[in-house]
Amino acid sequence: MAEAAAAAYLCANCGERGRVDDEERSVEWYGCDGCECWYHGWCLTQYELMMAVTSLCDGDGWTCKRCNPWKYEECGTVSMYLRLRARVKARVRVCERVREVVCLCSAMMYVLLYKIE
């Protein structure tokens, strides 16, 4: 059964089929939500991989270069990269702010606990 499931994965770039031990070998597969093709992580360009991972983190669907070539055009790459970088920086700022609030709340709880006693 596992062999049949692994064989269902066929990399659209290199043509290699999935193997039963892919998970143990840390082989990453990314599936396009448009054409439902599968790709090895190492068969994608750095930019395609960044788009796939970002989409997964956001909970959005990812589409490959064949389905949405405009996303991966050379002129669009720089602007898309800058937008993705801005989103990552914004998330980092949010995480830092959350950490500050948690630290502040912890300090306030500490003061309140010892003030009551």
Number of C-alpha atoms within 10 A of each C-alpha: 7 10 11 11 11 15 14 13 20 18 19 15 13 10 12 13 16 22 19 15 12 12 11 8 9 8 13 11 17 21 19 17 14 13 11 14 17 21 25 22 17 12 14 16 10 11 14 19 18 14 20 22 16 17 14 13 10 9 9 12 14 21 22 24 14 13 14 12 11 12 18 17 12 9 10 13 15 13 12 16 14 12 12 15 12 12 13 13 12 12 12 12 12 12 12 12 12 12 12 12 12 12 12 12 12 12 12 11 12 11 11 11 10 8 8 6 5
